[in-house]
Amino acid sequence: MAMTLRLSDEENRRLDELAAVEGRSKQEVVRLALADRWSRLQKEEQLSEVLGRVLPKYRGLLERMGPA
C-alpha cells in the first residue's frame, strides 16, 4: 500500500543521512524504524503484563525492604 510521508526539511535531511550511512533506501530505513518501534512496544507490553502479575505477589516484601 502506498503512503505519503511528510517530513520537515530537517527530518528529511536526517533520513537522507541515515540512509546514506546505512547504505539503505529511505523507504527501508523507515520500514526498519517501524519494525523496531513495534518490537519495543510488544516488549513493553509483555513486561507490563509480567509486572502486573508479579508485583502484587511480592508487594509486602518490597514494602518491608523500603526504598532503594
MARDO-46854 format. One record per atom (N, C-alpha, C): x, y, z; atom name; residue number from 0. Coordinates in nm, 3 decimals. Layout:
N
SEBA       px       py       pz  segu  bati
SEBA        X        Y        Z    CA   NUM
...
REM end
This chain:
68
SEBA       px       py       pz  segu  bati
SEBA    0.084   -0.117    0.000     N     0
SEBA    0.000    0.000    0.000    CA     0
SEBA    0.089    0.124    0.000     C     0
SEBA    0.055    0.220   -0.080     N     1
SEBA    0.132    0.343   -0.090    CA     1
SEBA    0.097    0.437    0.024     C     1
SEBA    0.194    0.519    0.063     N     2
SEBA    0.174    0.614    0.171    CA     2
SEBA    0.259    0.737    0.143     C     2
SEBA    0.205    0.853    0.173     N     3
SEBA    0.282    0.976    0.162    CA     3
SEBA    0.330    1.013    0.301     C     3
SEBA    0.458    1.038    0.315     N     4
SEBA    0.516    1.075    0.443    CA     4
SEBA    0.567    1.218    0.431     C     4
SEBA    0.509    1.307    0.507     N     5
SEBA    0.551    1.447    0.502    CA     5
SEBA    0.651    1.472    0.614     C     5
SEBA    0.768    1.516    0.577     N     6
SEBA    0.874    1.543    0.672    CA     6
SEBA    0.917    1.689    0.660     C     6
SEBA    0.965    1.742    0.771     N     7
SEBA    1.025    1.875    0.765    CA     7
SEBA    1.157    1.864    0.689     C     7
SEBA    1.212    1.976    0.651     N     8
SEBA    1.342    1.975    0.582    CA     8
SEBA    1.448    1.907    0.669     C     8
SEBA    1.444    1.936    0.799     N     9
SEBA    1.542    1.877    0.891    CA     9
SEBA    1.522    1.725    0.903     C     9
SEBA    1.399    1.680    0.914     N    10
SEBA    1.372    1.537    0.922    CA    10
SEBA    1.415    1.467    0.793     C    10
SEBA    1.389    1.530    0.681     N    11
SEBA    1.429    1.471    0.553    CA    11
SEBA    1.581    1.464    0.542     C    11
SEBA    1.651    1.567    0.591     N    12
SEBA    1.797    1.565    0.590    CA    12
SEBA    1.849    1.451    0.677     C    12
SEBA    1.788    1.435    0.793     N    13
SEBA    1.831    1.326    0.882    CA    13
SEBA    1.805    1.189    0.820     C    13
SEBA    1.691    1.175    0.755     N    14
SEBA    1.659    1.049    0.688    CA    14
SEBA    1.757    1.022    0.574     C    14
SEBA    1.789    1.125    0.497     N    15
SEBA    1.890    1.110    0.391    CA    15
SEBA    2.023    1.064    0.449     C    15
SEBA    2.063    1.128    0.560     N    16
SEBA    2.191    1.095    0.623    CA    16
SEBA    2.191    0.951    0.676     C    16
SEBA    2.083    0.913    0.743     N    17
SEBA    2.072    0.775    0.793    CA    17
SEBA    2.081    0.674    0.680     C    17
SEBA    2.006    0.699    0.574     N    18
SEBA    2.005    0.608    0.460    CA    18
SEBA    2.145    0.595    0.400     C    18
SEBA    2.214    0.707    0.387     N    19
SEBA    2.348    0.704    0.329    CA    19
SEBA    2.446    0.628    0.418     C    19
SEBA    2.441    0.656    0.548     N    20
SEBA    2.532    0.590    0.642    CA    20
SEBA    2.508    0.440    0.646     C    20
SEBA    2.380    0.399    0.640     N    21
SEBA    2.347    0.257    0.649    CA    21
SEBA    2.348    0.187    0.514     C    21
SEBA    2.362    0.263    0.407     N    22
SEBA    2.361    0.203    0.274    CA    22
SEBA    2.226    0.144    0.239     C    22
SEBA    2.120    0.212    0.282     N    23
SEBA    1.984    0.164    0.258    CA    23
SEBA    1.904    0.274    0.188     C    23
SEBA    1.789    0.235    0.137     N    24
SEBA    1.699    0.335    0.082    CA    24
SEBA    1.628    0.405    0.197     C    24
SEBA    1.576    0.523    0.172     N    25
SEBA    1.500    0.594    0.274    CA    25
SEBA    1.377    0.512    0.314     C    25
SEBA    1.316    0.448    0.219     N    26
SEBA    1.199    0.364    0.246    CA    26
SEBA    1.235    0.251    0.342     C    26
SEBA    1.349    0.188    0.318     N    27
SEBA    1.390    0.077    0.404    CA    27
SEBA    1.422    0.125    0.545     C    27
SEBA    1.483    0.242    0.557     N    28
SEBA    1.512    0.298    0.689    CA    28
SEBA    1.382    0.320    0.766     C    28
SEBA    1.281    0.375    0.701     N    29
SEBA    1.153    0.400    0.766    CA    29
SEBA    1.087    0.268    0.804     C    29
SEBA    1.088    0.169    0.716     N    30
SEBA    1.027    0.039    0.747    CA    30
SEBA    1.097   -0.027    0.866     C    30
SEBA    1.230   -0.019    0.870     N    31
SEBA    1.305   -0.078    0.982    CA    31
SEBA    1.277   -0.004    1.112     C    31
SEBA    1.263    0.127    1.105     N    32
SEBA    1.231    0.205    1.225    CA    32
SEBA    1.094    0.165    1.278     C    32
SEBA    0.999    0.144    1.189     N    33
SEBA    0.866    0.100    1.229    CA    33
SEBA    0.872   -0.038    1.294     C    33
SEBA    0.945   -0.129    1.235     N    34
SEBA    0.958   -0.264    1.290    CA    34
SEBA    1.024   -0.260    1.428     C    34
SEBA    1.126   -0.175    1.443     N    35
SEBA    1.195   -0.163    1.571    CA    35
SEBA    1.101   -0.107    1.678     C    35
SEBA    1.027   -0.004    1.644     N    36
SEBA    0.934    0.056    1.740    CA    36
SEBA    0.825   -0.042    1.779     C    36
SEBA    0.775   -0.118    1.682     N    37
SEBA    0.671   -0.219    1.710    CA    37
SEBA    0.726   -0.326    1.806     C    37
SEBA    0.848   -0.369    1.782     N    38
SEBA    0.911   -0.470    1.867    CA    38
SEBA    0.926   -0.418    2.010     C    38
SEBA    0.970   -0.293    2.025     N    39
SEBA    0.985   -0.236    2.159    CA    39
SEBA    0.850   -0.224    2.229     C    39
SEBA    0.747   -0.186    2.156     N    40
SEBA    0.613   -0.175    2.213    CA    40
SEBA    0.566   -0.311    2.264     C    40
SEBA    0.589   -0.416    2.187     N    41
SEBA    0.549   -0.550    2.228    CA    41
SEBA    0.623   -0.592    2.354     C    41
SEBA    0.753   -0.563    2.363     N    42
SEBA    0.831   -0.598    2.482    CA    42
SEBA    0.782   -0.519    2.603     C    42
SEBA    0.749   -0.391    2.584     N    43
SEBA    0.697   -0.310    2.694    CA    43
SEBA    0.565   -0.367    2.744     C    43
SEBA    0.478   -0.409    2.652     N    44
SEBA    0.350   -0.467    2.691    CA    44
SEBA    0.370   -0.598    2.765     C    44
SEBA    0.465   -0.680    2.720     N    45
SEBA    0.493   -0.806    2.789    CA    45
SEBA    0.546   -0.780    2.930     C    45
SEBA    0.637   -0.684    2.943     N    46
SEBA    0.693   -0.651    3.073    CA    46
SEBA    0.584   -0.599    3.166     C    46
SEBA    0.499   -0.514    3.115     N    47
SEBA    0.389   -0.461    3.196    CA    47
SEBA    0.298   -0.573    3.244     C    47
SEBA    0.269   -0.668    3.158     N    48
SEBA    0.184   -0.781    3.195    CA    48
SEBA    0.250   -0.866    3.303     C    48
SEBA    0.378   -0.893    3.288     N    49
SEBA    0.450   -0.974    3.387    CA    49
SEBA    0.457   -0.900    3.521     C    49
SEBA    0.490   -0.771    3.517     N    50
SEBA    0.497   -0.695    3.641    CA    50
SEBA    0.360   -0.687    3.709     C    50
SEBA    0.255   -0.679    3.629     N    51
SEBA    0.120   -0.676    3.685    CA    51
SEBA    0.086   -0.802    3.760     C    51
SEBA    0.145   -0.915    3.719     N    52
SEBA    0.123   -1.042    3.788    CA    52
SEBA    0.217   -1.061    3.905     C    52
SEBA    0.343   -1.019    3.891     N    53
SEBA    0.446   -1.049    3.990    CA    53
SEBA    0.449   -0.949    4.106     C    53
SEBA    0.437   -0.820    4.077     N    54
SEBA    0.449   -0.721    4.183    CA    54
SEBA    0.348   -0.739    4.296     C    54
SEBA    0.221   -0.765    4.266     N    55
SEBA    0.128   -0.784    4.379    CA    55
SEBA    0.171   -0.900    4.470     C    55
SEBA    0.229   -1.002    4.413     N    56
SEBA    0.272   -1.119    4.491    CA    56
SEBA    0.382   -1.081    4.591     C    56
SEBA    0.470   -0.988    4.552     N    57
SEBA    0.585   -0.952    4.636    CA    57
SEBA    0.572   -0.812    4.697     C    57
SEBA    0.453   -0.753    4.690     N    58
SEBA    0.434   -0.615    4.739    CA    58
SEBA    0.474   -0.602    4.886     C    58
SEBA    0.430   -0.694    4.970     N    59
SEBA    0.463   -0.688    5.114    CA    59
SEBA    0.613   -0.691    5.136     C    59
SEBA    0.682   -0.779    5.069     N    60
SEBA    0.827   -0.790    5.082    CA    60
SEBA    0.894   -0.661    5.036     C    60
SEBA    0.852   -0.610    4.924     N    61
SEBA    0.911   -0.486    4.873    CA    61
SEBA    0.889   -0.369    4.967     C    61
SEBA    0.771   -0.363    5.029     N    62
SEBA    0.744   -0.255    5.125    CA    62
SEBA    0.829   -0.270    5.249     C    62
SEBA    0.851   -0.391    5.293     N    63
SEBA    0.938   -0.413    5.412    CA    63
SEBA    1.083   -0.378    5.382     C    63
SEBA    1.126   -0.398    5.259     N    64
SEBA    1.264   -0.365    5.221    CA    64
SEBA    1.286   -0.215    5.216     C    64
SEBA    1.182   -0.139    5.189     N    65
SEBA    1.193    0.006    5.186    CA    65
SEBA    1.249    0.056    5.055     C    65
SEBA    1.267    0.189    5.048     N    66
SEBA    1.318    0.247    4.921    CA    66
SEBA    1.463    0.209    4.896     C    66
SEBA    1.497    0.205    4.770     N    67
SEBA    1.633    0.165    4.731    CA    67
SEBA    1.732    0.275    4.759     C    67
REM end
